[in-house]
Amino acid sequence: MNETVEIYPKQYEKILKATQDIGFRQLSELPIGPFLSALAASKQSGSLLELGTGTGLCTSWLLHGMSADSTLITVDNSAENIEIARHYLNSDPRVDIVLSDGEDVIDRIPPLSVDLIFADTWPGKYYYLNEALACLKIGGFYIIDDMKIRADWSEEHNSKIQRLIDHLSQRDDLAIAKLCWSTGIVMCVKVA
Ligand SMILES: C[S@@+](CC[C@H](N)C(=O)[O-])C[C@H]1O[C@@H](n2cnc3c(N)ncnc32)[C@H](O)[C@@H]1O
């Protein structure tokens, strides 16, 4: 597809600048942003959950797509990152930006209550996966990125990635699409 003009969330550029200023390197790549935004838009009056806020880049994309009556809980255990996300996004009444371990937030969420999970950290992805998926409604999206095997990652991490993809592929409560673009996106829909 040809290059097109991207309409960015209002705060995106400022958050990106603040992210670069603190030298945070684990920021999400741009292409997943509009993808998350479109998925968020498909869940009108939705309840969304982001595990791993970082500085709020993808949070801003989720909010960009969400309807006025949707809500988003996002969690990160880094005070420095959360401070940036809160500074730029906390005035939006739809978002609750939580400084905590992801598993503590997962524990507080009722089963079958979430329409979309973007799992961008360890809990809810490499551990606490069953607990996170239990929160998801039937028909809800479970999205992860960084699923491409990379030569500059350790063999141990690459085999973790492969094990996670194999596990998700074999579950009979999920329909899975492995998308080989950007950092490698895996999109699952809960079916049972
Ligand atoms: C890949 S980054 C998230 C990037 C973010 N989604 C974005 O849009 O740029 C992963 C984040 O997970 C956070 N983190 C690491 N362990 C965590 C845990 N146990 N609970 C919550 N957050 C955690 C890190 O502080 C880091 O900000």
The ligand as an SDF file (V2000), in Angstrom:
LIG
                    3D

 27 29  0  0  0  0  0  0  0  0999 V2000
    6.7920   -2.8240   25.6960 C   0  0  0  0  0  0  0  0  0  0  0  0
    6.5990   -1.6780   26.9880 S   0  0  0  0  0  0  0  0  0  0  0  0
    4.9990   -1.0310   26.7180 C   0  0  0  0  0  0  0  0  0  0  0  0
    4.9620   -0.0760   25.5530 C   0  0  0  0  0  0  0  0  0  0  0  0
    3.6480    0.6860   25.4100 C   0  0  0  0  0  0  0  0  0  0  0  0
    2.5180   -0.2050   25.1800 N   0  0  0  0  0  0  0  0  0  0  0  0
    3.6890    1.7430   24.3260 C   0  0  0  0  0  0  0  0  0  0  0  0
    2.6430    2.0490   23.7510 O   0  0  0  0  0  0  0  0  0  0  0  0
    4.7850    2.2670   24.0420 O   0  0  0  0  0  0  0  0  0  0  0  0
    6.4010   -2.7230   28.3720 C   0  0  0  0  0  0  0  0  0  0  0  0
    6.0520   -1.9930   29.6770 C   0  0  0  0  0  0  0  0  0  0  0  0
    5.7570   -2.9940   30.6540 O   0  0  0  0  0  0  0  0  0  0  0  0
    6.1060   -2.4550   31.9260 C   0  0  0  0  0  0  0  0  0  0  0  0
    6.1830   -3.6010   32.8700 N   0  0  0  0  0  0  0  0  0  0  0  0
    7.1710   -4.5070   33.0380 C   0  0  0  0  0  0  0  0  0  0  0  0
    6.8100   -5.4430   33.9510 N   0  0  0  0  0  0  0  0  0  0  0  0
    5.5410   -5.1240   34.3440 C   0  0  0  0  0  0  0  0  0  0  0  0
    4.6080   -5.6920   35.2610 C   0  0  0  0  0  0  0  0  0  0  0  0
    4.9100   -6.7940   35.9580 N   0  0  0  0  0  0  0  0  0  0  0  0
    3.4150   -5.0860   35.4150 N   0  0  0  0  0  0  0  0  0  0  0  0
    3.1060   -3.9590   34.7370 C   0  0  0  0  0  0  0  0  0  0  0  0
    3.9430   -3.3740   33.8440 N   0  0  0  0  0  0  0  0  0  0  0  0
    5.1410   -3.9450   33.6590 C   0  0  0  0  0  0  0  0  0  0  0  0
    7.3960   -1.7100   31.6680 C   0  0  0  0  0  0  0  0  0  0  0  0
    7.5700   -0.7150   32.6440 O   0  0  0  0  0  0  0  0  0  0  0  0
    7.1530   -1.1500   30.2630 C   0  0  0  0  0  0  0  0  0  0  0  0
    6.6850    0.1810   30.3370 O   0  0  0  0  0  0  0  0  0  0  0  0
  1  2  1  0
  2  3  1  0
  2 10  1  0
  3  4  1  0
  4  5  1  0
  5  6  1  0
  5  7  1  0
  7  8  2  0
  7  9  1  0
 10 11  1  0
 11 12  1  0
 11 26  1  0
 12 13  1  0
 13 14  1  0
 13 24  1  0
 14 15  1  0
 14 23  1  0
 15 16  2  0
 16 17  1  0
 17 18  1  0
 17 23  2  0
 18 19  1  0
 18 20  2  0
 20 21  1  0
 21 22  2  0
 22 23  1  0
 24 25  1  0
 24 26  1  0
 26 27  1  0
M  CHG  2   2   1   9  -1
M  END
$$$$
